[in-house]
């Protein structure tokens, strides 16, 4: 009798909570039903989950029973259930995992492996998968209670940024994509962006509008810069795209979509945002096409500057937008109703009149809906933060209400630092996804805001009149700070806030496959320092080794305090515009971002290294140890740089010589450190680019793309570096030794020469020489960088700690 009452109580709670969700999100119920109707059969999804299990734990492929269940079994929403398998006989499944989709089953498997077997799933480049702690078949841990029941509090777990495809995925083939989709399924991601291969679709669409291959050569960017060509920031830079590239990427996209669909994911496809080839103006002279302003070129070079935008109010916009949606459907089938479009991202409308903005939004949606009558517009909400002076409540409301309710979803892109939901009356009733941005340019820096991540989604979801429908990860680059991404993924399944301190103890035990008190103490420090950034500053890695300030040290600090000459520069597609002083007239010494006590983090490194003898065989430990050592030395180098330029200002040539040598020595030592871990090598990036090439010309082009993106990024002239130089900087062995080191050496040598000759620092001379050296390195293809680590990472880290912090 007692058990019956308990079951009835559980069902009552589930029913009440389901009604609460439905009340909060009435506009998406129909959308969820339509998307469910596009999913493959239960047997297909079960087969996909079994395939993942075979790849993850081949020895345990018979140890789990995986089964699809209906949403009715979960109170009308998505869930997974983990139970003991009580079938006949001793041989066969031990654990039953049920879920409403293949993704839910994979999430349940991951949950069981994490919290019952102390296993850990990480990207390969952040240490990889650790499953040695999983007991042998026949001895898997039993579920203590009757079952583990986890239901999503919100429908979606979104993944990717529109530039991740260029910063992280650009050189991937199917083998790497298969591992990524497995990782996504295990993390519970069910709403991923799917942007690969769209240029081949555009080629077919634009051909109908009489656009030639030569016209498209001027329109598409190179492989490493496709994201910004798609957004209309640039054209032709790094191109053209070969037929091999177009065909191979379209084939890859079909493989990606097929696997996503088999798991029960809903891919988000691209749509038309108005960016068009220049040639369209001549073919349609009456069309309302506008030439956009310069985006970060040095001097407006028309070869890649200033793209063209077709006004959404023009009938041709609807025609092209409809054709693009239908062409995707012809290629892929009817697989989704959700399409991304960011027409207004860093593209301010010509007038702030709400009626005009509403008409533009309605036109954008009309193009989608004519291609797919059930289309839903997914929009990045970055513009509301980056251009907040324009997007006031009347303008914001006009755009959000320009489409029927339930036909738009907004990504609150930077919610872990600067949420918009709580300043916009929950996007004026429009469903939105709470997102973490976290990373810019794929930079490598230990950084995070764990307290915000562990509480922000819950605060948003339970707030009054909440329209939140998901949790998302919108980083520009992946394969860094795995702790941040594991916690964020879990928040898509968490009803309540997480006790981060307690969660980190469990995380450390899983990640290194054993309990270690020094490691626990180290993570306690990291939690309150590196992973507790609350200053609201976007963490682009500005450490001076990888982003040496282009700064004239001869300028008098005191004099320039009075001048304050400045300009506005947007240093990346997602960086808030900020005030930057002219590089030859600075009001102060350059400053790198620092939000914590470096002294405390040195103590964390000492604790990490003390645990080395116990954990040295763990690849995850080695990655974290190398990363933490790099973090400590990089912040030390910032201090050394500041002391060096201060010595220059004081005309202390002796101190400048010593300090500049120390800075250069730090770079050399860090290169040796990074060379000891397979995941920190320039060679891996370059070789993956060359591997995709089908001939010598492609090989040379792809390597140039790969080298340029992580260094100068965009165009420069004789005396001006690219405005985006070092935006995508990386702490990789090979890049430090052959790129960052000669740059710093040239800079400090010019400083010393200036003091010895008692002449002003010739900043223009330094720039000319450095830009020439950079271009030579970008165009080089003679060096072959290692793809395998060398050296004992633990011994090197211990040596460097004792060397620099005796």
HELIX and SHEET records of a PDB file:
HELIX    1   1 UNK A    2  UNK A   24  1                                  23    
HELIX    2   2 UNK A   26  UNK A   28  5                                   3    
HELIX    3   3 UNK A   29  UNK A   37  1                                   9    
HELIX    4   4 UNK A   42  UNK A   56  1                                  15    
HELIX    5   5 UNK A   58  UNK A   60  5                                   3    
HELIX    6   6 UNK A   71  UNK A   74  5                                   4    
HELIX    7   7 UNK A  102  UNK A  117  1                                  16    
HELIX    8   8 UNK A  124  UNK A  126  5                                   3    
HELIX    9   9 UNK A  164  UNK A  167  1                                   4    
HELIX   10  10 UNK A  174  UNK A  187  1                                  14    
HELIX   11  11 UNK A  198  UNK A  208  1                                  11    
HELIX   12  12 UNK A  213  UNK A  217  1                                   5    
HELIX   13  13 UNK A  223  UNK A  225  5                                   3    
HELIX   14  14 UNK A  226  UNK A  230  1                                   5    
HELIX   15  15 UNK A  243  UNK A  262  1                                  20    
HELIX   16  16 UNK A  280  UNK A  283  1                                   4    
HELIX   17  17 UNK A  315  UNK A  332  1                                  18    
HELIX   18  18 UNK A  354  UNK A  371  1                                  18    
HELIX   19  19 UNK A  382  UNK A  386  1                                   5    
HELIX   20  20 UNK A  393  UNK A  400  1                                   8    
HELIX   21  21 UNK A  415  UNK A  418  1                                   4    
HELIX   22  22 UNK A  421  UNK A  423  5                                   3    
HELIX   23  23 UNK A  425  UNK A  428  1                                   4    
HELIX   24  24 UNK A  450  UNK A  462  1                                  13    
HELIX   25  25 UNK A  482  UNK A  491  1                                  10    
HELIX   26  26 UNK A  500  UNK A  512  1                                  13    
HELIX   27  27 UNK A  517  UNK A  528  1                                  12    
HELIX   28  28 UNK A  557  UNK A  563  1                                   7    
HELIX   29  29 UNK A  598  UNK A  610  1                                  13    
HELIX   30  30 UNK A  612  UNK A  615  1                                   4    
HELIX   31  31 UNK A  619  UNK A  649  1                                  31    
HELIX   32  32 UNK A  653  UNK A  675  1                                  23    
HELIX   33  33 UNK A  678  UNK A  680  5                                   3    
HELIX   34  34 UNK A  682  UNK A  691  1                                  10    
HELIX   35  35 UNK A  696  UNK A  709  1                                  14    
HELIX   36  36 UNK A  735  UNK A  735  1                                   1    
HELIX   37  37 UNK A  736  UNK A  740  3                                   5    
HELIX   38  38 UNK A  741  UNK A  757  1                                  17    
HELIX   39  39 UNK A  763  UNK A  779  1                                  17    
HELIX   40  40 UNK A  793  UNK A  804  1                                  12    
SHEET    1   A 4 UNK A  64  UNK A  68  0                                        
SHEET    2   A 4 UNK A  95  UNK A  99  1                                        
SHEET    3   A 4 UNK A  79  UNK A  84 -1                                        
SHEET    4   A 4 UNK A 147  UNK A 151 -1                                        
SHEET    1   B 8 UNK A 191  UNK A 192  0                                        
SHEET    2   B 8 UNK A 156  UNK A 159  1                                        
SHEET    3   B 8 UNK A 468  UNK A 473  1                                        
SHEET    4   B 8 UNK A 432  UNK A 436  1                                        
SHEET    5   B 8 UNK A 408  UNK A 412  1                                        
SHEET    6   B 8 UNK A 376  UNK A 380  1                                        
SHEET    7   B 8 UNK A 338  UNK A 340  1                                        
SHEET    8   B 8 UNK A 269  UNK A 270  1                                        
SHEET    1   C 3 UNK A 275  UNK A 276  0                                        
SHEET    2   C 3 UNK A 308  UNK A 310 -1                                        
SHEET    3   C 3 UNK A 289  UNK A 291 -1                                        
SHEET    1   D 2 UNK A 566  UNK A 569  0                                        
SHEET    2   D 2 UNK A 578  UNK A 581 -1                                        
END                                                                             
